[in-house]
Amino acid sequence: MASKKNLRQILDESKECFLVPCVYDCASNHAVEMCGFPVSLLSGGEVSISLNGVIDYGFTNLSDLERVVSRVAQTSSIPLIADIEDGFGGPLAVYRSARILSAAGAAAIQLEDSADMEETTKILPRDKYIAKVRAALAGLEGTDCLLIARSNADPADPVQMKEGCERLQEAINIGKEMGQYVIAMMVLVGDLEQAAQMAEIVTGPKIFADVRAYKGEDGHYHPSVTMEDLTPLGFKMCSSHYTMKAAMEGMLEHGLVNYKNQSVTYSFETAPASGIESFSCSGMYDPQAYLALENSFTQGNKQYTIVGHQVEDYPEGFVRPDIKDRL
């Protein structure tokens, strides 16, 4: 992984909970980098859609995930968390998955307690999940890769909520015994009241999963929780989905207009974020920086073009990762 700081360093230095966008490929991760987010999370569901064109229903395998993790982590200047779902099998498979994905560049792996990847609200008995936790930690030993223990327990069921919280705290305690840092996530916790209930039992570091917004009486959407709400409860990060929806919304918007007009004029003149008046996004990837690095080896003065066409400059107002962190 090319990151200058590992995930643990970022968490130790951060005084407040912060938003972590979900990504699904190198392009979405780069967009997150450009906006200044310090960490990204590879969404299992969105990887399934982007890589294989199918819904999140257990189709993605370990080889698929290793391929995506290695490519995104290698070209990223920020730590990448990888959602490994149930770890692709029992404890031995989880051990192997942890070793493979940490070697591929994952800054953390997120392991859930689902008993059935087609019915993810069914959770494993505690002893079976804890065996997977031990296997994952053993697989991560000697690396900077952290474990995120995730429970799919239902907060609406008091018995299941208590069980989910207790197993997550047990996972944190096991991590401490093994000299490793474990973060807890309860994916169905959706509001501040439930987050506070979780924090009563899970006293270690936590992630608030998939933060949402609600529609108020004023007709506008408001955050279901804020970073200020979550920080005192011990939440370090707050994951969120928006990148794939934003990409699809943009492609659909441009596609409808361009199809109607049978031209790409709309795409040239509609660039509210980057200001790049073109149909290409090559400038957002700072291509001249690649050639500048090559020129430092060859002592040449080569410029990047697309079939002889000049490429737009990197847009102003965005974070510009060092090219050496992107190769």
BELURQUI-V952887 format. One record per residue. N is the residue number from 0. PHI is phi in radians with two decimals (999 if undefined). D_CENTER is the distance of its C-alpha to the mean C-alpha in whole Angstrom. Layout:
n->(N N)
phi->(PHI PHI)
d_center->(D_CENTER D_CENTER)
This chain:
n->(0 1 2 3 4 5 6 7 8 9 10 11 12 13 14 15 16 17 18 19 20 21 22 23 24 25 26 27 28 29 30 31 32 33 34 35 36 37 38 39 40 41 42 43 44 45 46 47 48 49 50 51 52 53 54 55 56 57 58 59 60 61 62 63 64 65 66 67 68 69 70 71 72 73 74 75 76 77 78 79 80 81 82 83 84 85 86 87 88 89 90 91 92 93 94 95 96 97 98 99 100 101 102 103 104 105 106 107 108 109 110 111 112 113 114 115 116 117 118 119 120 121 122 123 124 125 126 127 128 129 130 131 132 133 134 135 136 137 138 139 140 141 142 143 144 145 146 147 148 149 150 151 152 153 154 155 156 157 158 159 160 161 162 163 164 165 166 167 168 169 170 171 172 173 174 175 176 177 178 179 180 181 182 183 184 185 186 187 188 189 190 191 192 193 194 195 196 197 198 199 200 201 202 203 204 205 206 207 208 209 210 211 212 213 214 215 216 217 218 219 220 221 222 223 224 225 226 227 228 229 230 231 232 233 234 235 236 237 238 239 240 241 242 243 244 245 246 247 248 249 250 251 252 253 254 255 256 257 258 259 260 261 262 263 264 265 266 267 268 269 270 271 272 273 274 275 276 277 278 279 280 281 282 283 284 285 286 287 288 289 290 291 292 293 294 295 296 297 298 299 300 301 302 303 304 305 306 307 308 309 310 311 312 313 314 315 316 317 318 319 320 321 322 323 324 325 326)
phi->(999 -1.54 -1.05 -1.28 -2.10 -1.44 -1.09 -1.08 -1.09 -1.11 -1.15 -1.16 -1.44 -1.37 -1.64 -2.34 -1.06 -2.40 -1.37 -2.14 -1.28 -1.44 -2.22 -2.49 -2.83 -1.12 -1.18 -1.14 -1.15 -1.14 -1.08 -1.15 -0.98 -1.00 -1.44 1.73 -1.14 -1.49 -2.55 -2.24 -2.27 -1.35 -1.37 -1.07 -1.15 -1.33 -1.12 -1.02 -1.23 -1.28 -1.50 -1.98 1.26 -2.28 -1.20 -1.35 -2.56 1.44 -1.39 -1.31 -1.93 -1.08 -1.11 -1.00 -1.18 -1.02 -1.07 -1.21 -1.00 -1.09 -1.28 -1.22 -1.10 -1.15 -1.84 -2.07 -1.70 -2.14 -1.14 -2.00 -1.53 -1.99 -1.38 -1.82 0.94 -1.57 1.46 1.22 2.48 -1.38 -0.96 -1.16 -1.15 -1.11 -1.00 -1.13 -1.05 -1.09 -1.15 -1.18 -1.35 -1.17 -1.17 -1.29 2.10 -1.12 -1.47 -2.77 -2.06 -1.89 -1.96 -1.71 -1.76 -1.13 -1.62 -2.71 -1.24 -1.63 -2.28 -1.27 -1.46 -1.44 -1.91 -1.18 -1.00 -1.01 -1.09 -1.24 -1.21 -1.10 -1.08 -1.17 -1.05 -1.07 -1.13 -1.10 -1.11 -1.13 -1.19 -1.61 -0.98 1.49 -2.06 -1.55 -1.33 -1.68 -1.91 -1.86 -1.53 -2.04 -1.96 -1.72 -1.06 -1.59 -1.11 -1.29 -1.83 -0.97 -1.17 -1.20 -1.06 -1.09 -1.09 -1.05 -1.13 -1.14 -1.21 -1.20 -1.14 -1.09 -1.08 -1.07 -1.13 -1.10 -1.02 -1.07 -1.07 -1.64 1.28 -2.22 -1.76 -2.00 -1.97 -1.79 -2.41 -2.02 -1.20 -1.64 -1.15 -2.15 -2.51 -1.18 -1.07 -1.18 -1.09 -1.17 -1.09 -1.08 -1.16 -1.15 -1.79 -1.58 -1.58 -1.45 -1.15 -2.38 -2.07 -1.52 -1.65 0.90 -1.00 -2.08 -2.28 -2.14 -1.55 -1.49 -1.13 -1.39 1.50 -1.83 -1.55 -2.28 -1.13 -1.19 -2.53 -2.04 -1.09 -1.14 -1.15 -1.44 -0.99 -1.14 -1.56 1.56 -1.46 -1.60 -2.43 -2.44 -1.42 -2.69 -1.74 -2.78 -1.15 -1.20 -1.11 -1.07 -1.12 -1.13 -1.04 -1.12 -1.17 -1.20 -1.05 -1.14 -1.11 -1.08 -1.20 -1.14 -1.17 -1.10 -1.52 0.91 -2.75 -2.00 -0.97 -1.02 -1.22 -1.23 -1.69 -1.97 -2.55 -1.11 -1.63 -1.55 1.31 -1.40 -1.61 -2.90 -1.68 -1.87 -1.86 -0.99 -1.06 -1.22 -1.78 0.95 -1.08 -1.15 -1.17 -1.10 -1.22 -1.10 -1.14 -1.09 -1.08 -1.18 -1.53 -1.65 1.10 -1.69 -2.44 -1.31 -2.02 -1.52 -2.37 -1.92 0.87 1.51 -1.50 -1.16 -1.81 -1.11 -1.24 -1.06 -1.16 -1.33 1.54 -2.09 -1.11 -2.07 -1.06 -1.05 -1.03 -1.21 -1.51 -2.06 -2.24)
d_center->(15 16 15 18 16 15 12 15 17 15 15 19 20 18 20 18 15 13 10 7 6 4 5 8 10 11 13 10 8 12 12 10 12 15 14 14 11 11 7 4 1 4 6 9 11 10 10 14 15 14 15 18 19 19 18 15 19 18 19 16 18 17 18 16 13 14 15 12 10 14 14 11 11 15 14 12 14 11 9 6 5 6 8 11 13 17 16 19 22 24 24 25 22 20 21 21 17 17 19 18 14 15 17 15 13 10 10 10 10 10 13 15 19 19 23 22 19 22 22 19 21 24 23 24 27 26 28 26 23 24 25 22 20 23 22 19 20 23 21 19 22 23 19 17 14 14 14 12 15 14 17 18 21 23 23 26 28 29 30 27 25 27 26 22 23 25 23 20 23 24 21 21 25 25 22 24 27 26 25 21 18 17 15 15 14 16 14 17 18 18 21 22 25 23 21 24 25 22 23 26 26 22 23 21 17 15 12 13 11 11 13 16 19 22 25 28 32 32 30 27 23 22 19 20 19 19 17 21 22 19 20 23 22 20 16 14 11 10 7 8 9 11 10 12 14 15 16 18 20 21 22 24 25 26 27 30 31 32 33 35 37 36 35 32 34 31 28 30 31 28 26 25 22 23 27 27 30 29 28 26 22 23 24 20 20 23 25 28 26 26 29 30 29 31 34 34 34 37 39 38 37 35 34 31 32 31 35 36 35 33 30 29 28 24 24 25 23 20 18 20 18 21 21 22 18 17 20)
